[in-house]
Amino acid sequence: MKKILVTGGAGFLGSHLCEKLLNEGNEVFCLDNYFTGQKRNVIHLLKNPYFEIIRHDITMPFFIEVDEIYNLACPASPIHYQYNPIKTVKTSVMGAINMLGLAKRTKARILQASTSEVYGDPQVHPQTENYWGHVNPIGPRACYDEGKRSAETLFVNYYKQNNVKIKIMRIFNTYGPRMHPNDGRVVSNFIVQALSGKDITVYGDGSQTRSFCYVDDLIEGMTCFMNSRLDFIGPVNIGNPNEFTIKELAEMVIKLTNSKSKIIYHPLPADDPMQRKPNIELARKELGWEPKIKLREGLIHTINYFKNSL
């Protein structure tokens, strides 16, 4: 049994991760300040005596004895991270410093949930881990993009200077049950609008592309990466390389929900990337991981979740 800390553990990804780690027989400490995390995401885990919820903000130091740390705490949707951009930067940067300090003291292995947003609006397609990105440092998304880039810098330097055992995982678009219904991200937006009989809002002309990874695949990749005994190999992309236009996604959601919603078009937000697709050859080669769940199957699970929760 390992003692494992999950920051952001009551969030969308964090709650699925806590569940998987408990099922594998570990003791799990779930740390969350509930800015976007929700207690209902983890309430079903409370009956497990090896699960503990702690209300805490990782911009403040935290002391505990653990073997592994998954650092997931940070709002991930534009609506939430732009609400208080200074706090978003502090969560990424000061949170990383505090968790890396904890890992250094306890000699714990630590995984940073970074993001495909470090690539910005990419000029290389698909994106490989050695691409440096195309990010606007003063744009409306910079608080998140540059915060995560700074966190990666801190992780690498704690590894080089202090021999902290680090993993950096660049997460691409993920969807599934327990997504926040008001997070403004495209999958949850479309499903909520379709189930409510409202028009589906597409920004731009819908030709921009994304790749969508179902949450179970993502969490499998995350634990596989943490458990690999490899020395630091640099950041690793974890996502689904199958690419869809936003319009295709909207049409699929309308069909699967049997909705009468119509697609309406709004101007594209500033700095919104036109293409986003991971190259996952490094994950395939070093971790033996690749996603298994097709978009249609994952959307059906996600739609059923929202039908029950709305």
Secondary structure, DSSP 8 states (H G I E B T S, - for coil): --EEEEETTTSHHHHHHHHHHHHTT-EEEEEE--SS--GGGTGGGTTSTTEEEEE--TTS------SEEEE--S--SHHHHTTSHHHHHHHHHHHHHHHHHHHHHHT-EEEEEEEGGGGBS-SSSSB-TT---B--TTSTTHHHHHHHHHHHHHHHHHHHHH---EEEEEE--EE-TT--TTS--HHHHHHHHHHTT--EEEETTS--EEE-EEHHHHHHHHHHHHH--------EEES---EEEHHHHHHHHHHHHT----EEEE---TT--S---B--HHHHHHH-------HHHHHHHHHHHHHHH-
